[in-house]
């Protein structure tokens, strides 16, 4: 299973966005009995393949 999550910080007073970061998650699941459990989890920041730098301001 995989997903992308965007975390953002806003000021309490005005609601102005201060910053945000996109993060990719991958989960490896394993079925034990009747339940699925997370057997492996990986988190990463997308990078620009041309510069090798993190892409902090997606979306």
PDB file of N, CA, C, O and CB in Angstrom:
ATOM      1  N   UNK A   1       0.858  -1.146   0.000  1.00  0.00           N
ATOM      2  CA  UNK A   1       0.000   0.000   0.000  1.00  0.00           C
ATOM      3  C   UNK A   1       0.917   1.225   0.000  1.00  0.00           C
ATOM      4  O   UNK A   1       1.986   1.207   0.610  1.00  0.00           O
ATOM      5  CB  UNK A   1      -0.983  -0.012   1.225  1.00  0.00           C
ATOM      6  N   UNK A   2       0.492   2.292  -0.690  1.00  0.00           N
ATOM      7  CA  UNK A   2       1.297   3.515  -0.693  1.00  0.00           C
ATOM      8  C   UNK A   2       0.381   4.730  -0.762  1.00  0.00           C
ATOM      9  O   UNK A   2      -0.769   4.637  -1.192  1.00  0.00           O
ATOM     10  CB  UNK A   2       2.298   3.520  -1.880  1.00  0.00           C
ATOM     11  N   UNK A   3       0.910   5.866  -0.330  1.00  0.00           N
ATOM     12  CA  UNK A   3       0.141   7.111  -0.357  1.00  0.00           C
ATOM     13  C   UNK A   3       1.096   8.294  -0.290  1.00  0.00           C
ATOM     14  O   UNK A   3       2.284   8.138  -0.010  1.00  0.00           O
ATOM     15  CB  UNK A   3      -0.879   7.164   0.813  1.00  0.00           C
ATOM     16  N   UNK A   4       0.563   9.462  -0.548  1.00  0.00           N
ATOM     17  CA  UNK A   4       1.286  10.718  -0.360  1.00  0.00           C
ATOM     18  C   UNK A   4       0.465  11.566   0.585  1.00  0.00           C
ATOM     19  O   UNK A   4      -0.750  11.692   0.428  1.00  0.00           O
ATOM     20  CB  UNK A   4       1.543  11.463  -1.722  1.00  0.00           C
ATOM     21  N   UNK A   5       1.128  12.144   1.565  1.00  0.00           N
ATOM     22  CA  UNK A   5       0.463  12.989   2.562  1.00  0.00           C
ATOM     23  C   UNK A   5       1.124  14.355   2.530  1.00  0.00           C
ATOM     24  O   UNK A   5       2.349  14.451   2.454  1.00  0.00           O
ATOM     25  CB  UNK A   5       0.537  12.358   4.001  1.00  0.00           C
ATOM     26  N   UNK A   6       0.326  15.412   2.588  1.00  0.00           N
ATOM     27  CA  UNK A   6       0.854  16.772   2.661  1.00  0.00           C
ATOM     28  C   UNK A   6       0.547  17.313   4.051  1.00  0.00           C
ATOM     29  O   UNK A   6      -0.617  17.418   4.438  1.00  0.00           O
ATOM     30  CB  UNK A   6       0.242  17.694   1.541  1.00  0.00           C
ATOM     31  N   UNK A   7       1.588  17.653   4.800  1.00  0.00           N
ATOM     32  CA  UNK A   7       1.454  18.259   6.120  1.00  0.00           C
ATOM     33  C   UNK A   7       1.630  19.763   5.957  1.00  0.00           C
ATOM     34  O   UNK A   7       2.518  20.208   5.229  1.00  0.00           O
ATOM     35  CB  UNK A   7       2.497  17.668   7.137  1.00  0.00           C
ATOM     36  N   UNK A   8       0.793  20.549   6.628  1.00  0.00           N
ATOM     37  CA  UNK A   8       0.885  22.009   6.534  1.00  0.00           C
ATOM     38  C   UNK A   8       0.723  22.628   7.914  1.00  0.00           C
ATOM     39  O   UNK A   8       0.001  22.108   8.765  1.00  0.00           O
ATOM     40  CB  UNK A   8      -0.183  22.569   5.563  1.00  0.00           C
ATOM     41  N   UNK A   9       1.408  23.748   8.118  1.00  0.00           N
ATOM     42  CA  UNK A   9       1.302  24.508   9.361  1.00  0.00           C
ATOM     43  C   UNK A   9       0.662  25.858   9.054  1.00  0.00           C
ATOM     44  O   UNK A   9       1.042  26.530   8.095  1.00  0.00           O
ATOM     45  CB  UNK A   9       2.702  24.692  10.033  1.00  0.00           C
ATOM     46  N   UNK A  10      -0.304  26.246   9.868  1.00  0.00           N
ATOM     47  CA  UNK A  10      -1.033  27.507   9.696  1.00  0.00           C
ATOM     48  C   UNK A  10      -0.968  28.311  10.983  1.00  0.00           C
ATOM     49  O   UNK A  10      -0.861  27.742  12.070  1.00  0.00           O
ATOM     50  CB  UNK A  10      -2.509  27.248   9.290  1.00  0.00           C
ATOM     51  N   UNK A  11      -1.033  29.646  10.866  1.00  0.00           N
ATOM     52  CA  UNK A  11      -1.103  30.477  12.064  1.00  0.00           C
ATOM     53  C   UNK A  11      -2.497  30.353  12.665  1.00  0.00           C
ATOM     54  O   UNK A  11      -3.492  30.269  11.947  1.00  0.00           O
ATOM     55  CB  UNK A  11      -0.768  31.965  11.741  1.00  0.00           C
ATOM     56  N   UNK A  12      -2.550  30.342  13.964  1.00  0.00           N
ATOM     57  CA  UNK A  12      -3.823  30.224  14.660  1.00  0.00           C
ATOM     58  C   UNK A  12      -4.675  31.474  14.460  1.00  0.00           C
ATOM     59  O   UNK A  12      -5.894  31.382  14.321  1.00  0.00           O
ATOM     60  CB  UNK A  12      -3.592  29.974  16.149  1.00  0.00           C
ATOM     61  N   UNK A  13      -4.038  32.633  14.446  1.00  0.00           N
ATOM     62  CA  UNK A  13      -4.757  33.895  14.391  1.00  0.00           C
ATOM     63  C   UNK A  13      -5.399  34.157  13.019  1.00  0.00           C
ATOM     64  O   UNK A  13      -6.599  34.418  12.933  1.00  0.00           O
ATOM     65  CB  UNK A  13      -3.817  35.024  14.739  1.00  0.00           C
ATOM     66  N   UNK A  14      -4.607  34.085  11.967  1.00  0.00           N
ATOM     67  CA  UNK A  14      -5.104  34.484  10.647  1.00  0.00           C
ATOM     68  C   UNK A  14      -5.393  33.304   9.715  1.00  0.00           C
ATOM     69  O   UNK A  14      -6.061  33.462   8.693  1.00  0.00           O
ATOM     70  CB  UNK A  14      -4.106  35.396   9.992  1.00  0.00           C
ATOM     71  N   UNK A  15      -4.889  32.130  10.073  1.00  0.00           N
ATOM     72  CA  UNK A  15      -5.061  30.990   9.184  1.00  0.00           C
ATOM     73  C   UNK A  15      -4.084  30.975   8.024  1.00  0.00           C
ATOM     74  O   UNK A  15      -4.196  30.134   7.132  1.00  0.00           O
ATOM     75  CB  UNK A  15      -6.450  30.972   8.656  1.00  0.00           C
ATOM     76  N   UNK A  16      -3.119  31.902   8.021  1.00  0.00           N
ATOM     77  CA  UNK A  16      -2.121  31.973   6.955  1.00  0.00           C
ATOM     78  C   UNK A  16      -1.239  30.722   6.983  1.00  0.00           C
ATOM     79  O   UNK A  16      -0.800  30.286   8.047  1.00  0.00           O
ATOM     80  CB  UNK A  16      -1.256  33.254   7.099  1.00  0.00           C
ATOM     81  N   UNK A  17      -0.986  30.154   5.805  1.00  0.00           N
ATOM     82  CA  UNK A  17      -0.117  28.977   5.729  1.00  0.00           C
ATOM     83  C   UNK A  17       1.329  29.412   5.910  1.00  0.00           C
ATOM     84  O   UNK A  17       1.803  30.318   5.225  1.00  0.00           O
ATOM     85  CB  UNK A  17      -0.299  28.228   4.374  1.00  0.00           C
ATOM     86  N   UNK A  18       2.024  28.765   6.833  1.00  0.00           N
ATOM     87  CA  UNK A  18       3.419  29.080   7.115  1.00  0.00           C
ATOM     88  C   UNK A  18       4.365  28.213   6.298  1.00  0.00           C
ATOM     89  O   UNK A  18       5.364  28.704   5.772  1.00  0.00           O
ATOM     90  CB  UNK A  18       3.707  28.908   8.596  1.00  0.00           C
ATOM     91  N   UNK A  19       4.054  26.926   6.189  1.00  0.00           N
ATOM     92  CA  UNK A  19       4.919  25.987   5.471  1.00  0.00           C
ATOM     93  C   UNK A  19       4.160  24.693   5.232  1.00  0.00           C
ATOM     94  O   UNK A  19       3.127  24.435   5.850  1.00  0.00           O
ATOM     95  CB  UNK A  19       6.230  25.716   6.260  1.00  0.00           C
ATOM     96  N   UNK A  20       4.691  23.885   4.324  1.00  0.00           N
ATOM     97  CA  UNK A  20       4.115  22.568   4.100  1.00  0.00           C
ATOM     98  C   UNK A  20       5.190  21.634   3.565  1.00  0.00           C
ATOM     99  O   UNK A  20       6.214  22.078   3.046  1.00  0.00           O
ATOM    100  CB  UNK A  20       2.919  22.646   3.124  1.00  0.00           C
ATOM    101  N   UNK A  21       4.948  20.354   3.694  1.00  0.00           N
ATOM    102  CA  UNK A  21       5.870  19.338   3.209  1.00  0.00           C
ATOM    103  C   UNK A  21       5.053  18.145   2.725  1.00  0.00           C
ATOM    104  O   UNK A  21       4.070  17.749   3.352  1.00  0.00           O
ATOM    105  CB  UNK A  21       6.886  18.915   4.320  1.00  0.00           C
ATOM    106  N   UNK A  22       5.474  17.588   1.613  1.00  0.00           N
ATOM    107  CA  UNK A  22       4.852  16.373   1.088  1.00  0.00           C
ATOM    108  C   UNK A  22       5.710  15.187   1.522  1.00  0.00           C
ATOM    109  O   UNK A  22       6.938  15.266   1.523  1.00  0.00           O
ATOM    110  CB  UNK A  22       4.704  16.430  -0.481  1.00  0.00           C
ATOM    111  N   UNK A  23       5.061  14.100   1.885  1.00  0.00           N
ATOM    112  CA  UNK A  23       5.765  12.914   2.326  1.00  0.00           C
ATOM    113  C   UNK A  23       5.121  11.696   1.692  1.00  0.00           C
ATOM    114  O   UNK A  23       3.895  11.593   1.644  1.00  0.00           O
ATOM    115  CB  UNK A  23       5.763  12.805   3.865  1.00  0.00           C
ATOM    116  N   UNK A  24       5.938  10.773   1.205  1.00  0.00           N
ATOM    117  CA  UNK A  24       5.427   9.532   0.624  1.00  0.00           C
ATOM    118  C   UNK A  24       5.573   8.415   1.651  1.00  0.00           C
ATOM    119  O   UNK A  24       6.578   8.333   2.359  1.00  0.00           O
ATOM    120  CB  UNK A  24       6.180   9.176  -0.701  1.00  0.00           C
ATOM    121  N   UNK A  25       4.570   7.565   1.723  1.00  0.00           N
ATOM    122  CA  UNK A  25       4.597   6.418   2.623  1.00  0.00           C
ATOM    123  C   UNK A  25       4.357   5.145   1.832  1.00  0.00           C
ATOM    124  O   UNK A  25       3.534   5.115   0.917  1.00  0.00           O
ATOM    125  CB  UNK A  25       3.547   6.568   3.743  1.00  0.00           C
ATOM    126  N   UNK A  26       5.080   4.099   2.191  1.00  0.00           N
ATOM    127  CA  UNK A  26       4.850   2.765   1.655  1.00  0.00           C
ATOM    128  C   UNK A  26       4.728   1.816   2.845  1.00  0.00           C
ATOM    129  O   UNK A  26       5.538   1.853   3.771  1.00  0.00           O
ATOM    130  CB  UNK A  26       6.005   2.323   0.675  1.00  0.00           C
ATOM    131  N   UNK A  27       3.712   0.973   2.803  1.00  0.00           N
ATOM    132  CA  UNK A  27       3.484   0.000   3.867  1.00  0.00           C
ATOM    133  C   UNK A  27       3.443  -1.398   3.267  1.00  0.00           C
ATOM    134  O   UNK A  27       2.728  -1.645   2.295  1.00  0.00           O
ATOM    135  CB  UNK A  27       2.169   0.308   4.635  1.00  0.00           C
ATOM    136  N   UNK A  28       4.207  -2.303   3.846  1.00  0.00           N
ATOM    137  CA  UNK A  28       4.131  -3.709   3.473  1.00  0.00           C
ATOM    138  C   UNK A  28       3.250  -4.407   4.494  1.00  0.00           C
ATOM    139  O   UNK A  28       3.541  -4.373   5.690  1.00  0.00           O
ATOM    140  CB  UNK A  28       5.552  -4.368   3.400  1.00  0.00           C
ATOM    141  N   UNK A  29       2.188  -5.034   4.042  1.00  0.00           N
ATOM    142  CA  UNK A  29       1.226  -5.662   4.954  1.00  0.00           C
ATOM    143  C   UNK A  29       1.388  -7.173   4.962  1.00  0.00           C
ATOM    144  O   UNK A  29       1.815  -7.776   3.977  1.00  0.00           O
ATOM    145  CB  UNK A  29      -0.208  -5.292   4.560  1.00  0.00           C
ATOM    146  N   UNK A  30       1.038  -7.771   6.092  1.00  0.00           N
ATOM    147  CA  UNK A  30       1.097  -9.221   6.244  1.00  0.00           C
ATOM    148  C   UNK A  30      -0.179  -9.667   6.954  1.00  0.00           C
ATOM    149  O   UNK A  30      -0.582  -9.074   7.955  1.00  0.00           O
ATOM    150  CB  UNK A  30       2.380  -9.667   7.041  1.00  0.00           C
ATOM    151  N   UNK A  31      -0.805 -10.707   6.432  1.00  0.00           N
ATOM    152  CA  UNK A  31      -2.034 -11.199   7.048  1.00  0.00           C
ATOM    153  C   UNK A  31      -1.684 -12.247   8.099  1.00  0.00           C
ATOM    154  O   UNK A  31      -1.026 -13.245   7.805  1.00  0.00           O
ATOM    155  CB  UNK A  31      -2.997 -11.790   5.980  1.00  0.00           C
ATOM    156  N   UNK A  32      -2.127 -12.008   9.306  1.00  0.00           N
ATOM    157  CA  UNK A  32      -1.943 -12.943  10.411  1.00  0.00           C
ATOM    158  C   UNK A  32      -3.336 -13.316  10.910  1.00  0.00           C
ATOM    159  O   UNK A  32      -4.044 -12.494  11.493  1.00  0.00           O
ATOM    160  CB  UNK A  32      -1.054 -12.322  11.567  1.00  0.00           C
ATOM    161  N   UNK A  33      -3.703 -14.529  10.678  1.00  0.00           N
ATOM    162  CA  UNK A  33      -5.061 -14.958  11.026  1.00  0.00           C
ATOM    163  C   UNK A  33      -6.060 -14.204  10.173  1.00  0.00           C
ATOM    164  O   UNK A  33      -6.002 -14.265   8.945  1.00  0.00           O
ATOM    165  CB  UNK A  33      -5.352 -14.731  12.531  1.00  0.00           C
ATOM    166  N   UNK A  34      -6.966 -13.501  10.803  1.00  0.00           N
ATOM    167  CA  UNK A  34      -7.984 -12.703  10.102  1.00  0.00           C
ATOM    168  C   UNK A  34      -7.626 -11.226  10.024  1.00  0.00           C
ATOM    169  O   UNK A  34      -8.410 -10.434   9.501  1.00  0.00           O
ATOM    170  CB  UNK A  34      -9.322 -12.855  10.789  1.00  0.00           C
ATOM    171  N   UNK A  35      -6.455 -10.838  10.532  1.00  0.00           N
ATOM    172  CA  UNK A  35      -6.077  -9.420  10.595  1.00  0.00           C
ATOM    173  C   UNK A  35      -4.877  -9.126   9.707  1.00  0.00           C
ATOM    174  O   UNK A  35      -4.015  -9.979   9.495  1.00  0.00           O
ATOM    175  CB  UNK A  35      -5.765  -9.013  12.038  1.00  0.00           C
ATOM    176  N   UNK A  36      -4.839  -7.898   9.191  1.00  0.00           N
ATOM    177  CA  UNK A  36      -3.677  -7.401   8.458  1.00  0.00           C
ATOM    178  C   UNK A  36      -2.862  -6.543   9.407  1.00  0.00           C
ATOM    179  O   UNK A  36      -3.412  -5.708  10.126  1.00  0.00           O
ATOM    180  CB  UNK A  36      -4.099  -6.592   7.183  1.00  0.00           C
ATOM    181  N   UNK A  37      -1.550  -6.747   9.409  1.00  0.00           N
ATOM    182  CA  UNK A  37      -0.656  -5.942  10.237  1.00  0.00           C
ATOM    183  C   UNK A  37       0.412  -5.325   9.339  1.00  0.00           C
ATOM    184  O   UNK A  37       0.716  -5.850   8.268  1.00  0.00           O
ATOM    185  CB  UNK A  37      -0.007  -6.802  11.372  1.00  0.00           C
ATOM    186  N   UNK A  38       0.974  -4.212   9.784  1.00  0.00           N
ATOM    187  CA  UNK A  38       2.050  -3.565   9.035  1.00  0.00           C
ATOM    188  C   UNK A  38       3.343  -4.299   9.351  1.00  0.00           C
ATOM    189  O   UNK A  38       3.804  -4.296  10.493  1.00  0.00           O
ATOM    190  CB  UNK A  38       2.164  -2.039   9.385  1.00  0.00           C
ATOM    191  N   UNK A  39       3.924  -4.926   8.340  1.00  0.00           N
ATOM    192  CA  UNK A  39       5.175  -5.656   8.501  1.00  0.00           C
ATOM    193  C   UNK A  39       6.377  -4.778   8.164  1.00  0.00           C
ATOM    194  O   UNK A  39       7.485  -5.037   8.633  1.00  0.00           O
ATOM    195  CB  UNK A  39       5.176  -6.906   7.623  1.00  0.00           C
ATOM    196  N   UNK A  40       6.163  -3.737   7.352  1.00  0.00           N
ATOM    197  CA  UNK A  40       7.241  -2.829   6.964  1.00  0.00           C
ATOM    198  C   UNK A  40       6.636  -1.473   6.627  1.00  0.00           C
ATOM    199  O   UNK A  40       5.564  -1.396   6.025  1.00  0.00           O
ATOM    200  CB  UNK A  40       8.053  -3.396   5.754  1.00  0.00           C
ATOM    201  N   UNK A  41       7.330  -0.399   7.018  1.00  0.00           N
ATOM    202  CA  UNK A  41       6.880   0.958   6.707  1.00  0.00           C
ATOM    203  C   UNK A  41       8.084   1.767   6.265  1.00  0.00           C
ATOM    204  O   UNK A  41       9.156   1.694   6.865  1.00  0.00           O
ATOM    205  CB  UNK A  41       6.178   1.625   7.934  1.00  0.00           C
ATOM    206  N   UNK A  42       7.887   2.549   5.194  1.00  0.00           N
ATOM    207  CA  UNK A  42       8.952   3.416   4.690  1.00  0.00           C
ATOM    208  C   UNK A  42       8.359   4.788   4.421  1.00  0.00           C
ATOM    209  O   UNK A  42       7.255   4.904   3.888  1.00  0.00           O
ATOM    210  CB  UNK A  42       9.611   2.825   3.399  1.00  0.00           C
ATOM    211  N   UNK A  43       9.095   5.820   4.789  1.00  0.00           N
ATOM    212  CA  UNK A  43       8.670   7.199   4.571  1.00  0.00           C
ATOM    213  C   UNK A  43       9.785   7.921   3.826  1.00  0.00           C
ATOM    214  O   UNK A  43      10.961   7.742   4.139  1.00  0.00           O
ATOM    215  CB  UNK A  43       8.334   7.919   5.925  1.00  0.00           C
ATOM    216  N   UNK A  44       9.416   8.740   2.835  1.00  0.00           N
ATOM    217  CA  UNK A  44      10.435   9.468   2.090  1.00  0.00           C
ATOM    218  C   UNK A  44       9.896  10.790   1.576  1.00  0.00           C
ATOM    219  O   UNK A  44       8.690  10.975   1.414  1.00  0.00           O
ATOM    220  CB  UNK A  44      10.950   8.627   0.930  1.00  0.00           C
ATOM    221  N   UNK A  45      10.810  11.688   1.328  1.00  0.00           N
ATOM    222  CA  UNK A  45      10.507  12.992   0.751  1.00  0.00           C
ATOM    223  C   UNK A  45      10.781  12.911  -0.742  1.00  0.00           C
ATOM    224  O   UNK A  45      11.859  12.458  -1.129  1.00  0.00           O
ATOM    225  CB  UNK A  45      11.348  14.131   1.425  1.00  0.00           C
ATOM    226  N   UNK A  46       9.859  13.329  -1.594  1.00  0.00           N
ATOM    227  CA  UNK A  46      10.157  13.341  -3.034  1.00  0.00           C
ATOM    228  C   UNK A  46      11.368  14.230  -3.314  1.00  0.00           C
ATOM    229  O   UNK A  46      11.537  15.274  -2.684  1.00  0.00           O
ATOM    230  CB  UNK A  46       8.928  13.835  -3.845  1.00  0.00           C
ATOM    231  N   UNK A  47      12.214  13.808  -4.268  1.00  0.00           N
ATOM    232  CA  UNK A  47      13.377  14.617  -4.632  1.00  0.00           C
ATOM    233  C   UNK A  47      13.327  14.982  -6.110  1.00  0.00           C
ATOM    234  O   UNK A  47      12.720  14.284  -6.923  1.00  0.00           O
ATOM    235  CB  UNK A  47      14.685  13.868  -4.311  1.00  0.00           C
ATOM    236  N   UNK A  48      13.965  16.067  -6.426  1.00  0.00           N
ATOM    237  CA  UNK A  48      14.130  16.481  -7.813  1.00  0.00           C
ATOM    238  C   UNK A  48      15.303  15.688  -8.375  1.00  0.00           C
ATOM    239  O   UNK A  48      16.433  15.839  -7.911  1.00  0.00           O
ATOM    240  CB  UNK A  48      14.365  18.038  -7.939  1.00  0.00           C
ATOM    241  N   UNK A  49      15.042  14.849  -9.366  1.00  0.00           N
ATOM    242  CA  UNK A  49      16.080  13.980  -9.907  1.00  0.00           C
ATOM    243  C   UNK A  49      17.197  14.764 -10.606  1.00  0.00           C
ATOM    244  O   UNK A  49      18.305  14.247 -10.748  1.00  0.00           O
ATOM    245  CB  UNK A  49      15.464  12.992 -10.874  1.00  0.00           C
ATOM    246  N   UNK A  50      16.932  15.984 -11.040  1.00  0.00           N
ATOM    247  CA  UNK A  50      17.964  16.802 -11.697  1.00  0.00           C
ATOM    248  C   UNK A  50      18.930  17.435 -10.703  1.00  0.00           C
ATOM    249  O   UNK A  50      20.121  17.568 -10.985  1.00  0.00           O
ATOM    250  CB  UNK A  50      17.313  17.891 -12.527  1.00  0.00           C
ATOM    251  N   UNK A  51      18.410  17.826  -9.536  1.00  0.00           N
ATOM    252  CA  UNK A  51      19.258  18.513  -8.559  1.00  0.00           C
ATOM    253  C   UNK A  51      19.612  17.636  -7.354  1.00  0.00           C
ATOM    254  O   UNK A  51      20.587  17.907  -6.654  1.00  0.00           O
ATOM    255  CB  UNK A  51      18.567  19.771  -8.081  1.00  0.00           C
ATOM    256  N   UNK A  52      18.819  16.587  -7.114  1.00  0.00           N
ATOM    257  CA  UNK A  52      19.038  15.746  -5.946  1.00  0.00           C
ATOM    258  C   UNK A  52      18.527  16.368  -4.659  1.00  0.00           C
ATOM    259  O   UNK A  52      18.758  15.828  -3.577  1.00  0.00           O
ATOM    260  CB  UNK A  52      20.491  15.443  -5.808  1.00  0.00           C
ATOM    261  N   UNK A  53      17.832  17.504  -4.763  1.00  0.00           N
ATOM    262  CA  UNK A  53      17.328  18.199  -3.576  1.00  0.00           C
ATOM    263  C   UNK A  53      15.890  17.794  -3.281  1.00  0.00           C
ATOM    264  O   UNK A  53      15.133  17.431  -4.182  1.00  0.00           O
ATOM    265  CB  UNK A  53      17.420  19.721  -3.763  1.00  0.00           C
ATOM    266  N   UNK A  54      15.528  17.862  -2.003  1.00  0.00           N
ATOM    267  CA  UNK A  54      14.165  17.557  -1.590  1.00  0.00           C
ATOM    268  C   UNK A  54      13.165  18.556  -2.142  1.00  0.00           C
ATOM    269  O   UNK A  54      13.453  19.747  -2.263  1.00  0.00           O
ATOM    270  CB  UNK A  54      14.074  17.523  -0.085  1.00  0.00           C
ATOM    271  N   UNK A  55      11.990  18.055  -2.474  1.00  0.00           N
ATOM    272  CA  UNK A  55      10.918  18.914  -3.004  1.00  0.00           C
ATOM    273  C   UNK A  55       9.931  19.191  -1.864  1.00  0.00           C
ATOM    274  O   UNK A  55       8.943  18.476  -1.696  1.00  0.00           O
ATOM    275  CB  UNK A  55      10.186  18.236  -4.242  1.00  0.00           C
ATOM    276  N   UNK A  56      10.211  20.223  -1.100  1.00  0.00           N
ATOM    277  CA  UNK A  56       9.446  20.534   0.101  1.00  0.00           C
ATOM    278  C   UNK A  56       8.123  21.233  -0.185  1.00  0.00           C
ATOM    279  O   UNK A  56       7.225  21.183   0.656  1.00  0.00           O
ATOM    280  CB  UNK A  56      10.267  21.387   1.009  1.00  0.00           C
ATOM    281  N   UNK A  57       7.968  21.873  -1.319  1.00  0.00           N
ATOM    282  CA  UNK A  57       6.807  22.736  -1.549  1.00  0.00           C
ATOM    283  C   UNK A  57       5.874  22.208  -2.630  1.00  0.00           C
ATOM    284  O   UNK A  57       5.392  22.988  -3.452  1.00  0.00           O
ATOM    285  CB  UNK A  57       7.267  24.119  -1.921  1.00  0.00           C
ATOM    286  N   UNK A  58       5.607  20.909  -2.650  1.00  0.00           N
ATOM    287  CA  UNK A  58       4.661  20.362  -3.609  1.00  0.00           C
ATOM    288  C   UNK A  58       3.252  20.781  -3.237  1.00  0.00           C
ATOM    289  O   UNK A  58       2.940  20.943  -2.057  1.00  0.00           O
ATOM    290  CB  UNK A  58       4.770  18.832  -3.674  1.00  0.00           C
ATOM    291  N   UNK A  59       2.419  20.954  -4.214  1.00  0.00           N
ATOM    292  CA  UNK A  59       1.003  21.340  -4.087  1.00  0.00           C
ATOM    293  C   UNK A  59       0.892  22.734  -3.637  1.00  0.00           C
ATOM    294  O   UNK A  59      -0.217  23.243  -3.470  1.00  0.00           O
ATOM    295  CB  UNK A  59       0.260  20.441  -3.132  1.00  0.00           C
TER     296      UNK A  59
END
